[in-house]
Each structure stands twice: as structure tokens, then as C-alpha cells.
């Protein structure tokens, strides 16, 4: 269950709990991500943009965009990038710091766009927070043109067993402690650590993507598998 302040969601990922939790961390979310990832978040965003292979004039949707830092990175390609997020607090913080980035309120399960609206879609570090992963992947397919591209950037399973043990220890012990010094709601990072540990590995996520209207599914590990980029094409 969520805390009385609504700043920690449960692992069944009810949308109102997730939105409230991210509202609570919005003020310092970008800073916390950079600190907790040891600055790797910037390289992960660049890798996502490169994997989408965007071209000037194309339209790309960034779901779970939060404050729009990822959407702004995508726009560097010359494509028209629009971000959507469930958390009004995150969107408000993003509009203050990035007024030139188009950010809209939107649920990943009911996106406010017509069929086949985008040449490419992406979701970074947000798919695991959606109540129904398969439905979200199908909704992403709905708003993508046939032949359009998907990139999912998400935490995953480190491939080296020894490194995996160290990483999981960091997630469950050190990450919440570090979050107390930089995050506006450290309890939220306990949920985030738990959700990463419970998330399927690279092959299991690829299977889910393939069963949701996408083909030519492949993935590439980043930072030893801490993060994986899954790529696919709309049928």
C-alpha cells in the first residue's frame, strides 16, 4: 500500500499510486537520477536516441517522459519529439525547466493520440511502473505507424553473476540510503529498487514485446546489463 503522503507505490502499480509517488519526487528527480546512476543516465538517454535512428521531420513520442529531459534529448535529432506522462507534478516541473519541450498528460494505457500518429515511440524507465505491461506495449503499437520503431530503455539484469550480486546489494541497501541525501521523497526509491528487482530479464521482456504487435525484437545491454535497450518494429 502507498504511504499516507502518497509517495510510495505498491508493486501492483495502481496508476493513482504511481502518479502520486512521482508527484512527490518531481522537484529533485533529475538530480537524484544523475547521482544514483553515477552520471550514467546521460549516456543511456543518448543511446536511446541513437537506437531510434530518428530523422528530421519525423514524429516521436516519449512515454513516461517525466520532466522531459529524455524528450529534449530526442529532439536533438531534428525530429519533432513530444513527451507524455501520468504525473502532473513531473510535467509541471518539466514545463518550468524546459518550456520549449512539448509535454502532455497521458496514461500509457490510454494515450491521447490517434492511431498511427508517430514514426517512432519510446519509453524509458517507466514501462515497469505500468499496471499492465502488455496493454501498454499494445497501446504504443496502436499510435505507431506500420513499420515504425519502438525502443524500450529499462533497467534489466546484469549478465555477470558476480556483478549482479553487487548490483542487487546496491539496489536494496545502498540506493535508498543515498537517496536520503538527494531525493525529495526517499521512500519512493525503496519502491523503485523493489520494482527493478522484480522486473523480467532481457529475454522475458523481448517475448512480451513480440506478443504485443511488434516484430524484429532485439536488445542491447548497457553498463553490463544494468540497463537494456529493446528495439522492435511495428507490424
Biotite code that builds the C-alpha atoms (Angstrom):
import biotite.structure as struc

atoms = struc.array([
    struc.Atom([0.000, 0.000, 0.000], chain_id="A", res_id=1, res_name="UNK", atom_name="CA", element="C"),
    struc.Atom([1.061, 3.597, -0.508], chain_id="A", res_id=2, res_name="UNK", atom_name="CA", element="C"),
    struc.Atom([2.186, 5.759, 2.365], chain_id="A", res_id=3, res_name="UNK", atom_name="CA", element="C"),
    struc.Atom([-0.248, 8.307, 3.829], chain_id="A", res_id=4, res_name="UNK", atom_name="CA", element="C"),
    struc.Atom([1.600, 11.009, 1.889], chain_id="A", res_id=5, res_name="UNK", atom_name="CA", element="C"),
    struc.Atom([1.103, 9.025, -1.329], chain_id="A", res_id=6, res_name="UNK", atom_name="CA", element="C"),
    struc.Atom([4.826, 8.972, -2.067], chain_id="A", res_id=7, res_name="UNK", atom_name="CA", element="C"),
    struc.Atom([5.442, 5.263, -2.415], chain_id="A", res_id=8, res_name="UNK", atom_name="CA", element="C"),
    struc.Atom([3.539, 2.958, -4.747], chain_id="A", res_id=9, res_name="UNK", atom_name="CA", element="C"),
    struc.Atom([2.927, -0.727, -4.214], chain_id="A", res_id=10, res_name="UNK", atom_name="CA", element="C"),
    struc.Atom([4.216, -3.317, -6.658], chain_id="A", res_id=11, res_name="UNK", atom_name="CA", element="C"),
    struc.Atom([0.757, -3.861, -8.154], chain_id="A", res_id=12, res_name="UNK", atom_name="CA", element="C"),
    struc.Atom([1.357, -0.409, -9.701], chain_id="A", res_id=13, res_name="UNK", atom_name="CA", element="C"),
    struc.Atom([-2.048, 1.212, -9.409], chain_id="A", res_id=14, res_name="UNK", atom_name="CA", element="C"),
    struc.Atom([-1.959, 4.342, -11.604], chain_id="A", res_id=15, res_name="UNK", atom_name="CA", element="C"),
    struc.Atom([-3.070, 6.780, -8.876], chain_id="A", res_id=16, res_name="UNK", atom_name="CA", element="C"),
    struc.Atom([-0.344, 5.476, -6.538], chain_id="A", res_id=17, res_name="UNK", atom_name="CA", element="C"),
    struc.Atom([2.351, 5.713, -9.196], chain_id="A", res_id=18, res_name="UNK", atom_name="CA", element="C"),
    struc.Atom([1.288, 9.232, -10.170], chain_id="A", res_id=19, res_name="UNK", atom_name="CA", element="C"),
    struc.Atom([1.225, 10.385, -6.536], chain_id="A", res_id=20, res_name="UNK", atom_name="CA", element="C"),
    struc.Atom([4.630, 8.870, -5.871], chain_id="A", res_id=21, res_name="UNK", atom_name="CA", element="C"),
    struc.Atom([6.223, 10.657, -8.821], chain_id="A", res_id=22, res_name="UNK", atom_name="CA", element="C"),
    struc.Atom([4.460, 13.896, -7.888], chain_id="A", res_id=23, res_name="UNK", atom_name="CA", element="C"),
    struc.Atom([6.305, 13.604, -4.571], chain_id="A", res_id=24, res_name="UNK", atom_name="CA", element="C"),
    struc.Atom([9.776, 13.219, -6.116], chain_id="A", res_id=25, res_name="UNK", atom_name="CA", element="C"),
    struc.Atom([9.382, 15.644, -9.025], chain_id="A", res_id=26, res_name="UNK", atom_name="CA", element="C"),
    struc.Atom([11.276, 18.565, -7.505], chain_id="A", res_id=27, res_name="UNK", atom_name="CA", element="C"),
    struc.Atom([14.653, 16.808, -7.393], chain_id="A", res_id=28, res_name="UNK", atom_name="CA", element="C"),
    struc.Atom([14.014, 13.835, -9.681], chain_id="A", res_id=29, res_name="UNK", atom_name="CA", element="C"),
    struc.Atom([16.554, 14.673, -12.389], chain_id="A", res_id=30, res_name="UNK", atom_name="CA", element="C"),
    struc.Atom([19.312, 15.396, -9.860], chain_id="A", res_id=31, res_name="UNK", atom_name="CA", element="C"),
    struc.Atom([18.583, 12.197, -7.943], chain_id="A", res_id=32, res_name="UNK", atom_name="CA", element="C"),
    struc.Atom([18.726, 10.112, -11.120], chain_id="A", res_id=33, res_name="UNK", atom_name="CA", element="C"),
    struc.Atom([22.116, 11.513, -12.074], chain_id="A", res_id=34, res_name="UNK", atom_name="CA", element="C"),
    struc.Atom([23.563, 10.963, -8.605], chain_id="A", res_id=35, res_name="UNK", atom_name="CA", element="C"),
    struc.Atom([22.121, 7.474, -8.129], chain_id="A", res_id=36, res_name="UNK", atom_name="CA", element="C"),
    struc.Atom([23.259, 6.318, -11.589], chain_id="A", res_id=37, res_name="UNK", atom_name="CA", element="C"),
    struc.Atom([26.743, 7.859, -11.149], chain_id="A", res_id=38, res_name="UNK", atom_name="CA", element="C"),
    struc.Atom([26.045, 10.033, -14.198], chain_id="A", res_id=39, res_name="UNK", atom_name="CA", element="C"),
    struc.Atom([25.242, 7.095, -16.491], chain_id="A", res_id=40, res_name="UNK", atom_name="CA", element="C"),
    struc.Atom([21.707, 8.386, -17.112], chain_id="A", res_id=41, res_name="UNK", atom_name="CA", element="C"),
    struc.Atom([23.049, 10.839, -19.690], chain_id="A", res_id=42, res_name="UNK", atom_name="CA", element="C"),
    struc.Atom([24.715, 8.116, -21.749], chain_id="A", res_id=43, res_name="UNK", atom_name="CA", element="C"),
    struc.Atom([21.577, 5.950, -21.535], chain_id="A", res_id=44, res_name="UNK", atom_name="CA", element="C"),
    struc.Atom([19.498, 8.798, -22.985], chain_id="A", res_id=45, res_name="UNK", atom_name="CA", element="C"),
    struc.Atom([21.991, 9.292, -25.830], chain_id="A", res_id=46, res_name="UNK", atom_name="CA", element="C"),
    struc.Atom([21.938, 5.556, -26.564], chain_id="A", res_id=47, res_name="UNK", atom_name="CA", element="C"),
    struc.Atom([18.132, 5.600, -26.709], chain_id="A", res_id=48, res_name="UNK", atom_name="CA", element="C"),
    struc.Atom([18.165, 8.445, -29.217], chain_id="A", res_id=49, res_name="UNK", atom_name="CA", element="C"),
    struc.Atom([20.735, 6.642, -31.368], chain_id="A", res_id=50, res_name="UNK", atom_name="CA", element="C"),
    struc.Atom([18.771, 3.369, -31.273], chain_id="A", res_id=51, res_name="UNK", atom_name="CA", element="C"),
    struc.Atom([15.616, 5.105, -32.527], chain_id="A", res_id=52, res_name="UNK", atom_name="CA", element="C"),
    struc.Atom([17.519, 6.305, -35.619], chain_id="A", res_id=53, res_name="UNK", atom_name="CA", element="C"),
    struc.Atom([15.376, 9.427, -35.842], chain_id="A", res_id=54, res_name="UNK", atom_name="CA", element="C"),
    struc.Atom([15.363, 11.671, -38.892], chain_id="A", res_id=55, res_name="UNK", atom_name="CA", element="C"),
    struc.Atom([14.493, 15.366, -39.209], chain_id="A", res_id=56, res_name="UNK", atom_name="CA", element="C"),
    struc.Atom([10.776, 15.809, -39.755], chain_id="A", res_id=57, res_name="UNK", atom_name="CA", element="C"),
    struc.Atom([9.755, 12.544, -38.106], chain_id="A", res_id=58, res_name="UNK", atom_name="CA", element="C"),
    struc.Atom([7.422, 12.457, -35.101], chain_id="A", res_id=59, res_name="UNK", atom_name="CA", element="C"),
    struc.Atom([8.490, 10.592, -31.967], chain_id="A", res_id=60, res_name="UNK", atom_name="CA", element="C"),
    struc.Atom([6.506, 10.001, -28.781], chain_id="A", res_id=61, res_name="UNK", atom_name="CA", element="C"),
    struc.Atom([8.301, 9.750, -25.447], chain_id="A", res_id=62, res_name="UNK", atom_name="CA", element="C"),
    struc.Atom([6.014, 7.955, -22.966], chain_id="A", res_id=63, res_name="UNK", atom_name="CA", element="C"),
    struc.Atom([6.758, 8.233, -19.265], chain_id="A", res_id=64, res_name="UNK", atom_name="CA", element="C"),
    struc.Atom([8.688, 11.381, -20.112], chain_id="A", res_id=65, res_name="UNK", atom_name="CA", element="C"),
    struc.Atom([8.607, 12.798, -16.593], chain_id="A", res_id=66, res_name="UNK", atom_name="CA", element="C"),
    struc.Atom([10.215, 16.243, -16.609], chain_id="A", res_id=67, res_name="UNK", atom_name="CA", element="C"),
    struc.Atom([11.034, 15.979, -20.315], chain_id="A", res_id=68, res_name="UNK", atom_name="CA", element="C"),
    struc.Atom([14.787, 15.549, -20.054], chain_id="A", res_id=69, res_name="UNK", atom_name="CA", element="C"),
    struc.Atom([14.555, 12.468, -22.293], chain_id="A", res_id=70, res_name="UNK", atom_name="CA", element="C"),
    struc.Atom([12.202, 14.248, -24.703], chain_id="A", res_id=71, res_name="UNK", atom_name="CA", element="C"),
    struc.Atom([14.664, 17.102, -25.067], chain_id="A", res_id=72, res_name="UNK", atom_name="CA", element="C"),
    struc.Atom([17.426, 14.615, -25.865], chain_id="A", res_id=73, res_name="UNK", atom_name="CA", element="C"),
    struc.Atom([15.288, 13.061, -28.615], chain_id="A", res_id=74, res_name="UNK", atom_name="CA", element="C"),
    struc.Atom([14.621, 16.474, -30.160], chain_id="A", res_id=75, res_name="UNK", atom_name="CA", element="C"),
    struc.Atom([18.345, 16.896, -30.745], chain_id="A", res_id=76, res_name="UNK", atom_name="CA", element="C"),
    struc.Atom([17.921, 14.511, -33.690], chain_id="A", res_id=77, res_name="UNK", atom_name="CA", element="C"),
    struc.Atom([15.808, 17.060, -35.563], chain_id="A", res_id=78, res_name="UNK", atom_name="CA", element="C"),
    struc.Atom([12.642, 15.013, -35.123], chain_id="A", res_id=79, res_name="UNK", atom_name="CA", element="C"),
    struc.Atom([9.543, 16.504, -33.512], chain_id="A", res_id=80, res_name="UNK", atom_name="CA", element="C"),
    struc.Atom([9.514, 14.962, -30.027], chain_id="A", res_id=81, res_name="UNK", atom_name="CA", element="C"),
    struc.Atom([6.543, 15.112, -27.671], chain_id="A", res_id=82, res_name="UNK", atom_name="CA", element="C"),
    struc.Atom([6.506, 13.735, -24.133], chain_id="A", res_id=83, res_name="UNK", atom_name="CA", element="C"),
    struc.Atom([3.597, 12.226, -22.196], chain_id="A", res_id=84, res_name="UNK", atom_name="CA", element="C"),
    struc.Atom([3.433, 11.337, -18.521], chain_id="A", res_id=85, res_name="UNK", atom_name="CA", element="C"),
    struc.Atom([0.879, 10.333, -15.903], chain_id="A", res_id=86, res_name="UNK", atom_name="CA", element="C"),
    struc.Atom([2.336, 12.543, -13.154], chain_id="A", res_id=87, res_name="UNK", atom_name="CA", element="C"),
    struc.Atom([1.143, 16.147, -13.236], chain_id="A", res_id=88, res_name="UNK", atom_name="CA", element="C"),
    struc.Atom([3.858, 17.053, -10.737], chain_id="A", res_id=89, res_name="UNK", atom_name="CA", element="C"),
    struc.Atom([6.590, 15.799, -13.060], chain_id="A", res_id=90, res_name="UNK", atom_name="CA", element="C"),
    struc.Atom([5.043, 17.607, -16.016], chain_id="A", res_id=91, res_name="UNK", atom_name="CA", element="C"),
    struc.Atom([4.806, 20.838, -14.028], chain_id="A", res_id=92, res_name="UNK", atom_name="CA", element="C"),
    struc.Atom([8.472, 20.603, -13.028], chain_id="A", res_id=93, res_name="UNK", atom_name="CA", element="C"),
    struc.Atom([9.424, 19.912, -16.635], chain_id="A", res_id=94, res_name="UNK", atom_name="CA", element="C"),
    struc.Atom([7.463, 22.833, -18.026], chain_id="A", res_id=95, res_name="UNK", atom_name="CA", element="C"),
    struc.Atom([9.245, 25.177, -15.619], chain_id="A", res_id=96, res_name="UNK", atom_name="CA", element="C"),
    struc.Atom([12.735, 23.970, -16.529], chain_id="A", res_id=97, res_name="UNK", atom_name="CA", element="C"),
    struc.Atom([12.136, 23.079, -20.206], chain_id="A", res_id=98, res_name="UNK", atom_name="CA", element="C"),
    struc.Atom([9.426, 25.406, -21.511], chain_id="A", res_id=99, res_name="UNK", atom_name="CA", element="C"),
    struc.Atom([10.279, 24.599, -25.113], chain_id="A", res_id=100, res_name="UNK", atom_name="CA", element="C"),
    struc.Atom([9.654, 20.852, -24.775], chain_id="A", res_id=101, res_name="UNK", atom_name="CA", element="C"),
    struc.Atom([6.077, 19.724, -25.598], chain_id="A", res_id=102, res_name="UNK", atom_name="CA", element="C"),
    struc.Atom([4.791, 17.788, -22.558], chain_id="A", res_id=103, res_name="UNK", atom_name="CA", element="C"),
    struc.Atom([1.265, 16.384, -22.259], chain_id="A", res_id=104, res_name="UNK", atom_name="CA", element="C"),
    struc.Atom([-0.632, 14.490, -19.584], chain_id="A", res_id=105, res_name="UNK", atom_name="CA", element="C"),
    struc.Atom([-1.189, 10.939, -20.724], chain_id="A", res_id=106, res_name="UNK", atom_name="CA", element="C"),
    struc.Atom([-1.655, 7.422, -19.371], chain_id="A", res_id=107, res_name="UNK", atom_name="CA", element="C"),
    struc.Atom([0.461, 4.759, -21.119], chain_id="A", res_id=108, res_name="UNK", atom_name="CA", element="C"),
    struc.Atom([-2.648, 2.561, -21.204], chain_id="A", res_id=109, res_name="UNK", atom_name="CA", element="C"),
    struc.Atom([-4.824, 5.230, -22.869], chain_id="A", res_id=110, res_name="UNK", atom_name="CA", element="C"),
    struc.Atom([-2.637, 7.544, -24.890], chain_id="A", res_id=111, res_name="UNK", atom_name="CA", element="C"),
    struc.Atom([-4.360, 10.725, -26.141], chain_id="A", res_id=112, res_name="UNK", atom_name="CA", element="C"),
    struc.Atom([-3.293, 10.258, -29.759], chain_id="A", res_id=113, res_name="UNK", atom_name="CA", element="C"),
    struc.Atom([-4.879, 8.872, -32.909], chain_id="A", res_id=114, res_name="UNK", atom_name="CA", element="C"),
    struc.Atom([-3.865, 5.571, -34.462], chain_id="A", res_id=115, res_name="UNK", atom_name="CA", element="C"),
    struc.Atom([-0.594, 5.604, -36.426], chain_id="A", res_id=116, res_name="UNK", atom_name="CA", element="C"),
    struc.Atom([0.353, 9.127, -35.272], chain_id="A", res_id=117, res_name="UNK", atom_name="CA", element="C"),
    struc.Atom([4.098, 8.588, -34.805], chain_id="A", res_id=118, res_name="UNK", atom_name="CA", element="C"),
    struc.Atom([7.072, 7.341, -36.776], chain_id="A", res_id=119, res_name="UNK", atom_name="CA", element="C"),
    struc.Atom([8.702, 6.113, -33.567], chain_id="A", res_id=120, res_name="UNK", atom_name="CA", element="C"),
    struc.Atom([7.829, 5.656, -29.897], chain_id="A", res_id=121, res_name="UNK", atom_name="CA", element="C"),
    struc.Atom([9.933, 5.122, -26.805], chain_id="A", res_id=122, res_name="UNK", atom_name="CA", element="C"),
    struc.Atom([9.500, 4.574, -23.094], chain_id="A", res_id=123, res_name="UNK", atom_name="CA", element="C"),
    struc.Atom([12.437, 4.947, -20.713], chain_id="A", res_id=124, res_name="UNK", atom_name="CA", element="C"),
    struc.Atom([12.476, 3.633, -17.140], chain_id="A", res_id=125, res_name="UNK", atom_name="CA", element="C"),
    struc.Atom([8.685, 3.750, -16.998], chain_id="A", res_id=126, res_name="UNK", atom_name="CA", element="C"),
    struc.Atom([7.350, 0.526, -18.512], chain_id="A", res_id=127, res_name="UNK", atom_name="CA", element="C"),
    struc.Atom([7.950, -1.373, -15.277], chain_id="A", res_id=128, res_name="UNK", atom_name="CA", element="C"),
    struc.Atom([5.742, 1.167, -13.464], chain_id="A", res_id=129, res_name="UNK", atom_name="CA", element="C"),
    struc.Atom([2.718, 0.449, -15.669], chain_id="A", res_id=130, res_name="UNK", atom_name="CA", element="C"),
    struc.Atom([-0.010, -1.769, -14.223], chain_id="A", res_id=131, res_name="UNK", atom_name="CA", element="C"),
    struc.Atom([-0.395, -3.862, -17.418], chain_id="A", res_id=132, res_name="UNK", atom_name="CA", element="C"),
    struc.Atom([2.830, -4.177, -19.427], chain_id="A", res_id=133, res_name="UNK", atom_name="CA", element="C"),
    struc.Atom([1.240, -5.998, -22.363], chain_id="A", res_id=134, res_name="UNK", atom_name="CA", element="C"),
    struc.Atom([-1.552, -3.456, -22.705], chain_id="A", res_id=135, res_name="UNK", atom_name="CA", element="C"),
    struc.Atom([0.952, -0.595, -22.647], chain_id="A", res_id=136, res_name="UNK", atom_name="CA", element="C"),
    struc.Atom([3.026, -2.225, -25.394], chain_id="A", res_id=137, res_name="UNK", atom_name="CA", element="C"),
    struc.Atom([-0.108, -2.721, -27.495], chain_id="A", res_id=138, res_name="UNK", atom_name="CA", element="C"),
    struc.Atom([-1.098, 0.906, -26.928], chain_id="A", res_id=139, res_name="UNK", atom_name="CA", element="C"),
    struc.Atom([2.359, 2.012, -28.075], chain_id="A", res_id=140, res_name="UNK", atom_name="CA", element="C"),
    struc.Atom([1.865, -0.106, -31.199], chain_id="A", res_id=141, res_name="UNK", atom_name="CA", element="C"),
    struc.Atom([-1.537, 1.484, -31.815], chain_id="A", res_id=142, res_name="UNK", atom_name="CA", element="C"),
    struc.Atom([-0.144, 5.021, -32.055], chain_id="A", res_id=143, res_name="UNK", atom_name="CA", element="C"),
    struc.Atom([2.840, 3.950, -34.205], chain_id="A", res_id=144, res_name="UNK", atom_name="CA", element="C"),
    struc.Atom([2.758, 3.837, -37.996], chain_id="A", res_id=145, res_name="UNK", atom_name="CA", element="C"),
    struc.Atom([3.221, 0.419, -39.644], chain_id="A", res_id=146, res_name="UNK", atom_name="CA", element="C"),
    struc.Atom([6.957, -0.090, -39.946], chain_id="A", res_id=147, res_name="UNK", atom_name="CA", element="C"),
    struc.Atom([7.605, 2.437, -37.183], chain_id="A", res_id=148, res_name="UNK", atom_name="CA", element="C"),
    struc.Atom([10.146, 1.859, -34.444], chain_id="A", res_id=149, res_name="UNK", atom_name="CA", element="C"),
    struc.Atom([9.991, 1.173, -30.732], chain_id="A", res_id=150, res_name="UNK", atom_name="CA", element="C"),
    struc.Atom([12.802, 1.481, -28.202], chain_id="A", res_id=151, res_name="UNK", atom_name="CA", element="C"),
    struc.Atom([12.292, 0.470, -24.582], chain_id="A", res_id=152, res_name="UNK", atom_name="CA", element="C"),
    struc.Atom([15.057, 1.665, -22.269], chain_id="A", res_id=153, res_name="UNK", atom_name="CA", element="C"),
    struc.Atom([14.657, -0.055, -18.931], chain_id="A", res_id=154, res_name="UNK", atom_name="CA", element="C"),
    struc.Atom([16.599, -1.431, -16.002], chain_id="A", res_id=155, res_name="UNK", atom_name="CA", element="C"),
    struc.Atom([17.409, -5.083, -16.525], chain_id="A", res_id=156, res_name="UNK", atom_name="CA", element="C"),
    struc.Atom([19.540, -7.981, -15.285], chain_id="A", res_id=157, res_name="UNK", atom_name="CA", element="C"),
    struc.Atom([23.363, -7.673, -15.206], chain_id="A", res_id=158, res_name="UNK", atom_name="CA", element="C"),
    struc.Atom([24.884, -10.519, -17.197], chain_id="A", res_id=159, res_name="UNK", atom_name="CA", element="C"),
    struc.Atom([27.879, -11.192, -14.939], chain_id="A", res_id=160, res_name="UNK", atom_name="CA", element="C"),
    struc.Atom([26.787, -13.179, -11.840], chain_id="A", res_id=161, res_name="UNK", atom_name="CA", element="C"),
    struc.Atom([29.308, -11.540, -9.502], chain_id="A", res_id=162, res_name="UNK", atom_name="CA", element="C"),
    struc.Atom([28.437, -8.063, -10.721], chain_id="A", res_id=163, res_name="UNK", atom_name="CA", element="C"),
    struc.Atom([24.731, -8.929, -10.463], chain_id="A", res_id=164, res_name="UNK", atom_name="CA", element="C"),
    struc.Atom([25.157, -9.775, -6.775], chain_id="A", res_id=165, res_name="UNK", atom_name="CA", element="C"),
    struc.Atom([26.920, -6.475, -6.094], chain_id="A", res_id=166, res_name="UNK", atom_name="CA", element="C"),
    struc.Atom([24.318, -4.535, -8.067], chain_id="A", res_id=167, res_name="UNK", atom_name="CA", element="C"),
    struc.Atom([21.367, -6.088, -6.246], chain_id="A", res_id=168, res_name="UNK", atom_name="CA", element="C"),
    struc.Atom([23.015, -5.298, -2.930], chain_id="A", res_id=169, res_name="UNK", atom_name="CA", element="C"),
    struc.Atom([23.399, -1.672, -4.034], chain_id="A", res_id=170, res_name="UNK", atom_name="CA", element="C"),
    struc.Atom([19.751, -1.532, -5.081], chain_id="A", res_id=171, res_name="UNK", atom_name="CA", element="C"),
    struc.Atom([18.302, -2.863, -1.853], chain_id="A", res_id=172, res_name="UNK", atom_name="CA", element="C"),
    struc.Atom([20.740, -1.405, 0.680], chain_id="A", res_id=173, res_name="UNK", atom_name="CA", element="C"),
    struc.Atom([22.771, 1.487, -0.646], chain_id="A", res_id=174, res_name="UNK", atom_name="CA", element="C"),
    struc.Atom([20.375, 3.148, -3.099], chain_id="A", res_id=175, res_name="UNK", atom_name="CA", element="C"),
    struc.Atom([17.716, 4.072, -0.505], chain_id="A", res_id=176, res_name="UNK", atom_name="CA", element="C"),
    struc.Atom([20.453, 5.384, 1.793], chain_id="A", res_id=177, res_name="UNK", atom_name="CA", element="C"),
    struc.Atom([21.980, 7.558, -0.943], chain_id="A", res_id=178, res_name="UNK", atom_name="CA", element="C"),
    struc.Atom([18.502, 8.741, -1.941], chain_id="A", res_id=179, res_name="UNK", atom_name="CA", element="C"),
    struc.Atom([18.007, 10.234, 1.509], chain_id="A", res_id=180, res_name="UNK", atom_name="CA", element="C"),
    struc.Atom([20.690, 12.827, 0.754], chain_id="A", res_id=181, res_name="UNK", atom_name="CA", element="C"),
    struc.Atom([19.483, 13.895, -2.693], chain_id="A", res_id=182, res_name="UNK", atom_name="CA", element="C"),
    struc.Atom([15.833, 12.929, -3.194], chain_id="A", res_id=183, res_name="UNK", atom_name="CA", element="C"),
    struc.Atom([12.760, 14.835, -2.057], chain_id="A", res_id=184, res_name="UNK", atom_name="CA", element="C"),
    struc.Atom([10.998, 11.571, -1.094], chain_id="A", res_id=185, res_name="UNK", atom_name="CA", element="C"),
    struc.Atom([13.484, 8.781, -0.309], chain_id="A", res_id=186, res_name="UNK", atom_name="CA", element="C"),
    struc.Atom([10.721, 6.241, 0.394], chain_id="A", res_id=187, res_name="UNK", atom_name="CA", element="C"),
    struc.Atom([9.841, 6.307, -3.295], chain_id="A", res_id=188, res_name="UNK", atom_name="CA", element="C"),
    struc.Atom([13.288, 4.939, -4.107], chain_id="A", res_id=189, res_name="UNK", atom_name="CA", element="C"),
    struc.Atom([12.626, 1.876, -1.969], chain_id="A", res_id=190, res_name="UNK", atom_name="CA", element="C"),
    struc.Atom([9.735, 1.082, -4.317], chain_id="A", res_id=191, res_name="UNK", atom_name="CA", element="C"),
    struc.Atom([11.895, 1.832, -7.355], chain_id="A", res_id=192, res_name="UNK", atom_name="CA", element="C"),
    struc.Atom([14.576, -0.583, -6.131], chain_id="A", res_id=193, res_name="UNK", atom_name="CA", element="C"),
    struc.Atom([11.979, -3.275, -5.469], chain_id="A", res_id=194, res_name="UNK", atom_name="CA", element="C"),
    struc.Atom([10.396, -2.779, -8.901], chain_id="A", res_id=195, res_name="UNK", atom_name="CA", element="C"),
    struc.Atom([13.779, -3.165, -10.612], chain_id="A", res_id=196, res_name="UNK", atom_name="CA", element="C"),
    struc.Atom([14.496, -6.400, -8.747], chain_id="A", res_id=197, res_name="UNK", atom_name="CA", element="C"),
    struc.Atom([11.068, -7.795, -9.696], chain_id="A", res_id=198, res_name="UNK", atom_name="CA", element="C"),
    struc.Atom([11.316, -6.829, -13.391], chain_id="A", res_id=199, res_name="UNK", atom_name="CA", element="C"),
    struc.Atom([11.777, -9.586, -16.036], chain_id="A", res_id=200, res_name="UNK", atom_name="CA", element="C"),
    struc.Atom([15.166, -10.141, -17.625], chain_id="A", res_id=201, res_name="UNK", atom_name="CA", element="C"),
    struc.Atom([16.114, -9.232, -21.187], chain_id="A", res_id=202, res_name="UNK", atom_name="CA", element="C"),
    struc.Atom([14.759, -12.350, -22.909], chain_id="A", res_id=203, res_name="UNK", atom_name="CA", element="C"),
    struc.Atom([11.484, -12.308, -20.978], chain_id="A", res_id=204, res_name="UNK", atom_name="CA", element="C"),
    struc.Atom([10.835, -8.664, -21.848], chain_id="A", res_id=205, res_name="UNK", atom_name="CA", element="C"),
    struc.Atom([11.653, -9.371, -25.514], chain_id="A", res_id=206, res_name="UNK", atom_name="CA", element="C"),
    struc.Atom([8.992, -12.096, -25.509], chain_id="A", res_id=207, res_name="UNK", atom_name="CA", element="C"),
    struc.Atom([6.414, -9.689, -24.093], chain_id="A", res_id=208, res_name="UNK", atom_name="CA", element="C"),
    struc.Atom([7.234, -7.105, -26.766], chain_id="A", res_id=209, res_name="UNK", atom_name="CA", element="C"),
    struc.Atom([6.954, -9.688, -29.524], chain_id="A", res_id=210, res_name="UNK", atom_name="CA", element="C"),
    struc.Atom([3.499, -10.777, -28.370], chain_id="A", res_id=211, res_name="UNK", atom_name="CA", element="C"),
    struc.Atom([2.160, -7.203, -28.343], chain_id="A", res_id=212, res_name="UNK", atom_name="CA", element="C"),
    struc.Atom([2.197, -6.260, -32.023], chain_id="A", res_id=213, res_name="UNK", atom_name="CA", element="C"),
    struc.Atom([5.931, -5.801, -32.582], chain_id="A", res_id=214, res_name="UNK", atom_name="CA", element="C"),
    struc.Atom([8.402, -7.754, -34.691], chain_id="A", res_id=215, res_name="UNK", atom_name="CA", element="C"),
    struc.Atom([12.199, -7.970, -35.224], chain_id="A", res_id=216, res_name="UNK", atom_name="CA", element="C"),
    struc.Atom([12.686, -7.634, -31.464], chain_id="A", res_id=217, res_name="UNK", atom_name="CA", element="C"),
    struc.Atom([16.299, -7.353, -30.328], chain_id="A", res_id=218, res_name="UNK", atom_name="CA", element="C"),
    struc.Atom([18.126, -5.934, -27.357], chain_id="A", res_id=219, res_name="UNK", atom_name="CA", element="C"),
    struc.Atom([21.484, -4.485, -26.408], chain_id="A", res_id=220, res_name="UNK", atom_name="CA", element="C"),
    struc.Atom([22.882, -4.323, -22.897], chain_id="A", res_id=221, res_name="UNK", atom_name="CA", element="C"),
    struc.Atom([24.213, -1.080, -21.461], chain_id="A", res_id=222, res_name="UNK", atom_name="CA", element="C"),
    struc.Atom([26.501, -0.824, -18.416], chain_id="A", res_id=223, res_name="UNK", atom_name="CA", element="C"),
    struc.Atom([26.848, -4.582, -18.144], chain_id="A", res_id=224, res_name="UNK", atom_name="CA", element="C"),
    struc.Atom([23.110, -5.221, -18.316], chain_id="A", res_id=225, res_name="UNK", atom_name="CA", element="C"),
    struc.Atom([22.056, -2.776, -15.599], chain_id="A", res_id=226, res_name="UNK", atom_name="CA", element="C"),
    struc.Atom([20.045, -1.256, -18.449], chain_id="A", res_id=227, res_name="UNK", atom_name="CA", element="C"),
    struc.Atom([18.882, -2.865, -21.684], chain_id="A", res_id=228, res_name="UNK", atom_name="CA", element="C"),
    struc.Atom([17.674, -1.234, -24.897], chain_id="A", res_id=229, res_name="UNK", atom_name="CA", element="C"),
    struc.Atom([14.965, -3.313, -26.563], chain_id="A", res_id=230, res_name="UNK", atom_name="CA", element="C"),
    struc.Atom([14.270, -2.403, -30.186], chain_id="A", res_id=231, res_name="UNK", atom_name="CA", element="C"),
    struc.Atom([11.346, -3.515, -32.352], chain_id="A", res_id=232, res_name="UNK", atom_name="CA", element="C"),
    struc.Atom([9.364, -2.608, -35.481], chain_id="A", res_id=233, res_name="UNK", atom_name="CA", element="C"),
    struc.Atom([5.594, -2.168, -35.762], chain_id="A", res_id=234, res_name="UNK", atom_name="CA", element="C"),
    struc.Atom([3.922, -4.892, -37.779], chain_id="A", res_id=235, res_name="UNK", atom_name="CA", element="C"),
])
